[in-house]
């Protein structure tokens, strides 16, 4: 292979990582679209279904930071393969084990632990493969797998649920996990230097970021340096606000359209289709804004604007009565929300590129807390609304109003974050002494 023309293996790796997100959300959303059938078969209330949905995120939170640190130190391949294989196993056993609310909570916790390793592993891997100037686009490409997985789940569920039932639907979806592992074994590597098809020109292009960033930041920053930085916490808390609504959509949006609005299950796929495209747009916008305004402003601009748009539109979707307006407003709101996601994860390559997995792990933990709260609060709010005499649309609408308020808060948190490159504590203390 000639080294004069740069190869583009990094984008093939990014596509496979995007497929890991797609498969991850196939496993998540199948529980959501099966919600009405599960609640009917076992006689669960909305609150009980919310508890079962929440259980996933408890497990998800447990494995986030450790898996990111492990992937940063030892490479992402083993982390990703083990986590996806275990996710497939727990997806398969969900309808077998989860015959009571207690057992369903247990199996969902274990699946959450397995899936909690996927995002830090993928982001750590992406940090080794993608130059900073392409990080927004790459993050958008990878994360676009999330709504794609949700949309595929809903369309397949609409076709298969009446034929095979909800239990066998889990068996079908469990097959996607080992298939991804085979694809990764053929295409992916933990580091570009390990890949036989990456030539010297591409390797040099990827490693340009290290030469440039070494001028403005220390390469020996530690985990504690990252965790004590206020901007990291502001951005990760802002991300948690985004994930509150995001996981509301993952766990409850199909029920909102089916039960709350009396629509067909396929209507619930529209927001995910919109989100799939806005993930890509968000990546381009994040990189373009960074180039024009610098990382301090550009890396958070899309989050500030996107979260405000999501808040306004989800409020309109909850308040509207016309079905077309409801679908359009909720779908556009989800689109604005997805617009922000690549921006959130492109922050790490700008301020702590050598510890992107740690940043992703912290963001994932705080996002998981939001994921724990969103399904539970939604179930409680819906049941409380129904008991107070509200109809289904109004009761579910209250939950959407909460999403709107939390998204507005997330926009404010991103606005106040100061995105300076993180420096090692010893260097900063030495500078203070000299001054």
C-alpha positions as CSV (number, residue, x, y, z in Angstrom):
1,X,0.0,0.0,0.0
2,X,1.3,3.4,-1.0
3,X,2.0,5.8,1.9
4,X,1.8,8.9,-0.4
5,X,-2.1,9.0,-0.4
6,X,-3.7,9.1,3.0
7,X,-6.0,6.2,3.9
8,X,-9.3,6.8,5.6
9,X,-9.7,3.8,7.9
10,X,-10.6,6.0,10.8
11,X,-14.0,6.6,9.2
12,X,-14.7,2.9,8.8
13,X,-13.9,2.5,12.5
14,X,-16.2,5.4,13.3
15,X,-19.0,3.7,11.3
16,X,-18.6,0.5,13.2
17,X,-18.7,2.4,16.5
18,X,-21.9,4.0,15.3
19,X,-23.3,0.5,14.7
20,X,-22.4,-0.3,18.3
21,X,-24.6,2.6,19.4
22,X,-27.3,1.4,17.1
23,X,-27.2,-2.1,18.6
24,X,-27.1,-0.6,22.1
25,X,-30.3,1.3,21.4
26,X,-32.0,-1.7,19.8
27,X,-31.5,-3.4,23.2
28,X,-32.8,-0.4,25.1
29,X,-35.8,0.6,23.0
30,X,-37.2,-3.0,22.6
31,X,-38.1,-2.7,26.3
32,X,-39.9,0.6,25.7
33,X,-41.9,-0.5,22.7
34,X,-42.9,-3.7,24.5
35,X,-44.1,-1.5,27.5
36,X,-47.8,-1.6,26.7
37,X,-47.7,-5.4,26.2
38,X,-45.6,-6.0,29.4
39,X,-47.9,-3.8,31.5
40,X,-51.0,-5.5,30.2
41,X,-49.7,-9.0,30.7
42,X,-48.4,-8.5,34.2
43,X,-50.9,-5.8,35.3
44,X,-48.2,-3.2,36.1
45,X,-49.0,0.5,36.6
46,X,-47.0,3.3,34.9
47,X,-45.1,3.8,38.1
48,X,-44.0,0.1,38.2
49,X,-43.0,0.2,34.5
50,X,-41.0,3.4,35.4
51,X,-39.2,1.5,38.1
52,X,-38.2,-1.3,35.7
53,X,-37.0,1.2,33.2
54,X,-35.1,3.1,35.9
55,X,-33.3,-0.2,36.9
56,X,-31.4,-0.2,33.6
57,X,-29.8,3.2,34.4
58,X,-28.8,2.2,37.9
59,X,-26.6,-0.6,36.4
60,X,-25.6,1.8,33.6
61,X,-24.2,4.3,36.1
62,X,-22.2,1.7,38.0
63,X,-19.9,0.7,35.1
64,X,-19.5,4.1,33.4
65,X,-16.3,5.6,34.9
66,X,-14.4,2.4,35.6
67,X,-14.9,1.2,32.0
68,X,-13.8,4.6,30.6
69,X,-10.6,4.5,32.7
70,X,-9.9,0.9,31.6
71,X,-10.4,1.7,28.0
72,X,-8.1,4.7,28.2
73,X,-5.4,2.6,29.7
74,X,-5.7,-0.8,28.0
75,X,-7.6,0.0,24.8
76,X,-11.3,-0.3,23.9
77,X,-11.6,-3.5,22.0
78,X,-11.9,-5.9,25.0
79,X,-14.2,-3.5,26.8
80,X,-16.5,-3.2,23.8
81,X,-16.7,-6.8,22.9
82,X,-17.3,-8.0,26.4
83,X,-20.0,-5.4,27.1
84,X,-21.9,-6.1,23.8
85,X,-21.8,-9.8,24.3
86,X,-23.1,-9.5,27.8
87,X,-25.7,-7.0,26.6
88,X,-26.9,-9.6,24.1
89,X,-27.1,-12.3,26.8
90,X,-29.2,-10.1,29.2
91,X,-31.5,-9.0,26.3
92,X,-32.1,-12.6,25.5
93,X,-32.9,-13.5,29.1
94,X,-35.1,-10.5,29.9
95,X,-38.4,-12.1,29.0
96,X,-37.3,-15.4,30.6
97,X,-36.2,-14.0,33.9
98,X,-38.3,-10.9,34.2
99,X,-41.6,-12.5,35.1
100,X,-42.2,-10.3,38.2
101,X,-41.4,-6.7,38.9
102,X,-38.5,-7.6,41.2
103,X,-36.9,-10.0,38.7
104,X,-37.4,-7.6,35.8
105,X,-35.6,-4.9,37.8
106,X,-32.8,-7.3,38.5
107,X,-32.2,-8.3,34.9
108,X,-32.5,-4.7,33.7
109,X,-29.8,-3.7,36.3
110,X,-27.4,-6.3,34.8
111,X,-28.1,-5.2,31.3
112,X,-27.4,-1.6,32.3
113,X,-24.1,-2.7,33.8
114,X,-23.2,-4.4,30.5
115,X,-24.3,-1.4,28.3
116,X,-22.6,1.2,30.6
117,X,-19.3,0.2,29.2
118,X,-20.2,0.9,25.5
119,X,-20.2,4.7,25.5
120,X,-16.9,5.3,27.4
121,X,-15.2,2.5,25.4
122,X,-16.4,4.0,22.1
123,X,-15.5,7.6,23.0
124,X,-12.0,6.5,24.3
125,X,-11.5,4.6,21.0
126,X,-12.6,7.6,19.0
127,X,-10.2,9.8,20.8
128,X,-7.3,7.7,19.6
129,X,-8.5,7.6,16.0
130,X,-9.9,11.1,15.2
131,X,-8.0,14.4,15.0
132,X,-9.5,17.2,17.1
133,X,-10.7,19.2,14.1
134,X,-12.8,16.2,13.0
135,X,-14.1,15.3,16.5
136,X,-17.5,16.9,16.2
137,X,-18.3,15.2,12.9
138,X,-17.0,11.9,14.2
139,X,-19.0,12.2,17.4
140,X,-22.1,13.0,15.4
141,X,-21.6,10.0,13.2
142,X,-21.1,7.6,16.1
143,X,-24.0,8.9,18.1
144,X,-26.3,9.0,15.1
145,X,-26.5,5.2,15.8
146,X,-28.7,5.9,18.8
147,X,-31.8,7.3,17.1
148,X,-31.2,4.9,14.2
149,X,-31.4,2.0,16.6
150,X,-34.6,3.4,18.2
151,X,-36.3,4.0,14.8
152,X,-35.4,0.5,13.6
153,X,-36.7,-1.0,16.8
154,X,-40.1,0.8,16.5
155,X,-40.6,-0.2,12.8
156,X,-39.6,-3.8,13.5
157,X,-41.8,-3.9,16.6
158,X,-44.8,-2.6,14.6
159,X,-44.3,-5.4,12.1
160,X,-43.3,-8.3,14.5
161,X,-45.1,-7.7,17.7
162,X,-48.5,-8.8,16.3
163,X,-46.9,-11.9,14.9
164,X,-44.4,-13.2,17.4
165,X,-45.3,-11.3,20.6
166,X,-43.1,-9.2,22.9
167,X,-41.1,-12.1,24.4
168,X,-39.8,-13.4,21.1
169,X,-39.0,-9.9,20.0
170,X,-36.3,-9.8,22.7
171,X,-34.8,-13.0,21.3
172,X,-34.6,-11.5,17.8
173,X,-32.9,-8.3,19.1
174,X,-30.4,-10.3,21.1
175,X,-28.9,-11.6,17.9
176,X,-27.6,-8.1,16.9
177,X,-25.0,-7.9,19.7
178,X,-22.8,-10.9,18.7
179,X,-23.1,-9.9,15.0
180,X,-21.6,-6.5,15.9
181,X,-18.7,-8.2,17.7
182,X,-17.9,-10.1,14.6
183,X,-17.9,-6.9,12.5
184,X,-15.6,-5.2,15.0
185,X,-13.2,-8.1,15.0
186,X,-12.9,-7.7,11.3
187,X,-12.6,-3.9,11.0
188,X,-11.9,-2.3,14.4
189,X,-8.8,-1.9,16.5
190,X,-8.0,-0.2,19.8
191,X,-5.4,2.0,18.2
192,X,-4.7,3.1,14.6
193,X,-1.1,1.9,14.9
194,X,-2.4,-1.6,15.4
195,X,-4.4,-1.6,12.1
196,X,-2.8,-3.1,9.1
197,X,-4.7,-0.9,6.6
198,X,-3.7,2.4,8.2
199,X,-0.8,3.8,6.3
200,X,1.9,6.2,7.5
201,X,0.1,9.3,6.0
202,X,-3.1,8.6,7.9
203,X,-1.3,7.8,11.1
204,X,0.7,11.1,10.9
205,X,-2.6,12.9,10.2
206,X,-4.3,11.4,13.3
207,X,-1.3,12.2,15.5
208,X,-1.1,15.8,14.4
209,X,-3.4,16.6,17.3
210,X,-0.8,15.6,19.9
211,X,1.8,18.0,18.4
212,X,-0.6,20.9,18.3
213,X,-2.2,20.4,21.7
214,X,1.1,19.8,23.5
215,X,1.7,23.5,23.0
216,X,-1.4,24.6,24.9
217,X,-1.8,21.9,27.5
218,X,0.0,19.3,29.5
219,X,-0.1,15.7,28.2
220,X,0.4,14.4,31.8
221,X,-2.9,15.5,33.2
222,X,-4.5,13.1,35.6
223,X,-8.0,11.9,36.4
224,X,-8.1,14.2,39.4
225,X,-7.2,17.2,37.2
226,X,-10.2,16.4,35.0
227,X,-12.6,15.8,37.9
228,X,-11.7,19.0,39.8
229,X,-12.3,21.3,36.7
230,X,-15.5,23.3,37.1
231,X,-16.1,23.5,33.3
232,X,-16.1,19.7,33.2
233,X,-18.9,19.5,35.8
234,X,-20.9,22.3,34.2
235,X,-20.8,20.6,30.8
236,X,-21.5,17.1,32.2
237,X,-24.4,18.5,34.3
238,X,-25.7,20.2,31.2
239,X,-25.3,16.8,29.4
240,X,-27.3,15.2,32.2
241,X,-30.1,17.7,31.6
242,X,-30.1,16.7,28.0
243,X,-30.1,13.0,28.8
244,X,-33.1,13.4,31.1
245,X,-35.2,14.3,28.1
246,X,-33.2,11.8,25.9
247,X,-34.0,8.9,28.2
248,X,-37.5,10.0,28.7
249,X,-37.8,9.7,24.9
250,X,-36.1,6.3,25.0
251,X,-38.3,4.8,27.7
252,X,-41.6,6.7,27.5
253,X,-42.0,8.3,24.1
254,X,-43.5,5.2,22.4
255,X,-46.0,5.1,25.2
256,X,-46.7,8.8,24.9
257,X,-47.8,8.4,21.3
258,X,-49.6,5.1,21.8
259,X,-51.3,5.6,25.1
260,X,-51.1,9.3,25.7
261,X,-52.2,10.3,22.2
262,X,-53.9,7.1,20.9
263,X,-51.6,6.9,17.8
264,X,-50.1,4.0,16.0
265,X,-46.8,2.6,17.2
266,X,-45.1,3.7,13.9
267,X,-45.8,7.4,14.8
268,X,-43.2,7.1,17.5
269,X,-40.4,6.5,15.0
270,X,-40.6,10.0,13.5
271,X,-38.6,11.8,16.2
272,X,-35.8,9.2,16.0
273,X,-35.6,9.7,12.2
274,X,-35.3,13.4,12.7
275,X,-32.7,12.9,15.4
276,X,-30.6,10.6,13.2
277,X,-30.1,13.5,10.7
278,X,-29.6,16.2,13.3
279,X,-26.8,14.2,14.9
280,X,-24.8,14.7,11.7
281,X,-25.7,18.3,11.5
282,X,-24.7,18.9,15.1
283,X,-21.3,17.4,14.4
284,X,-20.6,19.8,11.5
285,X,-22.0,22.8,13.4
286,X,-19.8,22.0,16.5
287,X,-16.7,21.8,14.4
288,X,-17.6,24.8,12.3
289,X,-18.4,26.9,15.4
290,X,-15.1,25.9,17.0
291,X,-13.2,26.9,13.9
292,X,-14.9,30.3,13.7
293,X,-15.3,31.2,17.4
294,X,-12.6,29.0,19.0
295,X,-13.2,26.1,21.4
296,X,-14.2,28.3,24.4
297,X,-17.4,29.5,22.6
298,X,-17.7,27.2,19.6
299,X,-17.6,23.9,21.6
300,X,-20.7,24.9,23.6
301,X,-22.7,27.0,21.2
302,X,-24.6,24.2,19.7
303,X,-25.6,22.9,23.2
304,X,-26.8,26.3,24.3
305,X,-29.0,26.8,21.2
306,X,-30.1,23.2,20.9
307,X,-31.3,22.9,24.5
308,X,-33.4,26.0,24.2
309,X,-34.9,24.8,21.0
310,X,-35.7,21.4,22.6
311,X,-37.3,23.1,25.6
312,X,-39.6,25.3,23.6
313,X,-40.7,22.7,21.1
314,X,-41.4,19.9,23.7
315,X,-43.6,22.3,25.6
316,X,-45.5,23.1,22.4
317,X,-45.8,19.4,21.6
318,X,-47.3,18.7,25.0
319,X,-49.8,21.6,24.7
320,X,-51.0,21.0,21.1
321,X,-54.1,19.1,20.3
322,X,-53.7,18.6,16.5
323,X,-52.0,15.2,16.0
324,X,-49.8,16.5,13.1
325,X,-48.6,19.4,15.2
326,X,-47.9,17.1,18.1
327,X,-45.7,14.8,16.0
328,X,-44.0,17.7,14.3
329,X,-43.2,19.6,17.5
330,X,-42.0,16.6,19.5
331,X,-40.0,15.3,16.6
332,X,-38.3,18.7,16.1
333,X,-37.7,19.0,19.8
334,X,-35.9,15.6,19.8
335,X,-34.0,16.8,16.7
336,X,-32.7,19.9,18.5
337,X,-31.8,17.7,21.5
338,X,-29.8,15.3,19.2
339,X,-28.1,18.4,17.7
340,X,-26.3,18.9,21.0
341,X,-25.0,15.4,21.5
342,X,-21.9,15.5,19.3
343,X,-21.1,18.9,20.8
344,X,-21.1,17.5,24.3
345,X,-18.7,14.7,23.5
346,X,-16.5,16.9,21.3
347,X,-15.6,19.0,24.4
348,X,-13.3,16.3,25.7
349,X,-10.8,16.3,22.7
350,X,-10.6,20.1,23.2
351,X,-9.9,20.3,26.9
352,X,-8.6,16.8,27.9
353,X,-7.8,14.7,24.9
354,X,-5.6,12.2,26.7
355,X,-8.4,11.4,29.2
356,X,-11.5,11.5,27.0
357,X,-12.7,8.2,28.5
358,X,-12.7,9.7,32.0
359,X,-14.7,12.7,30.8
360,X,-17.1,10.4,29.0
361,X,-17.4,8.3,32.1
362,X,-18.3,11.3,34.3
363,X,-20.8,12.5,31.7
364,X,-22.2,9.0,31.5
365,X,-22.6,8.7,35.3
366,X,-24.4,12.1,35.6
367,X,-26.4,11.2,32.5
368,X,-27.3,7.8,34.1
369,X,-28.6,9.6,37.2
370,X,-30.8,11.6,34.9
371,X,-31.7,8.3,33.2
372,X,-32.7,6.9,36.6
373,X,-34.8,9.9,37.4
374,X,-36.6,10.3,34.0
375,X,-38.5,7.0,33.8
376,X,-39.4,7.0,37.5
377,X,-40.5,10.6,37.6
378,X,-42.5,10.2,34.4
379,X,-44.3,7.1,35.7
380,X,-45.2,8.9,39.0
381,X,-46.3,12.0,37.2
382,X,-48.5,10.1,34.7
383,X,-50.2,8.1,37.4
384,X,-50.7,11.2,39.6
385,X,-52.2,13.0,36.7
386,X,-54.6,10.2,35.9
387,X,-55.6,9.8,39.6
388,X,-56.3,13.6,39.6
389,X,-58.8,13.1,36.8
390,X,-56.6,14.2,33.8
391,X,-57.0,12.4,30.5
392,X,-54.0,10.4,29.1
393,X,-52.8,13.3,26.9
394,X,-52.8,15.8,29.7
395,X,-51.2,13.4,32.2
396,X,-48.4,12.6,29.8
397,X,-48.1,16.3,28.9
398,X,-47.1,17.1,32.5
399,X,-44.1,14.9,32.1
400,X,-43.2,16.7,28.8
401,X,-43.4,20.1,30.6
402,X,-40.8,18.8,33.1
403,X,-38.5,17.9,30.2
404,X,-38.9,21.5,28.9
405,X,-37.8,23.0,32.2
406,X,-34.8,20.7,32.6
407,X,-33.6,21.4,29.0
408,X,-33.8,25.2,29.7
409,X,-31.6,24.6,32.8
410,X,-29.1,22.6,30.7
411,X,-28.8,25.5,28.3
412,X,-27.8,27.8,31.2
413,X,-25.2,25.4,32.6
414,X,-23.5,25.1,29.1
415,X,-23.6,28.9,28.8
416,X,-21.6,29.5,32.0
417,X,-19.0,26.8,31.4
418,X,-15.5,28.1,30.6
419,X,-13.9,25.7,28.2
420,X,-10.1,26.2,28.8
421,X,-7.7,23.3,28.2
422,X,-7.1,21.4,31.4
423,X,-3.6,21.7,33.0
424,X,-1.9,19.5,35.5
425,X,-2.2,20.8,39.0
426,X,1.6,20.8,39.6
427,X,2.1,23.1,36.5
428,X,-0.6,25.5,37.7
429,X,0.9,25.6,41.2
430,X,4.4,26.2,39.8
431,X,3.0,29.1,37.7
432,X,1.4,30.7,40.8
433,X,4.8,30.5,42.7
434,X,6.7,32.1,39.8
435,X,4.1,34.9,39.6
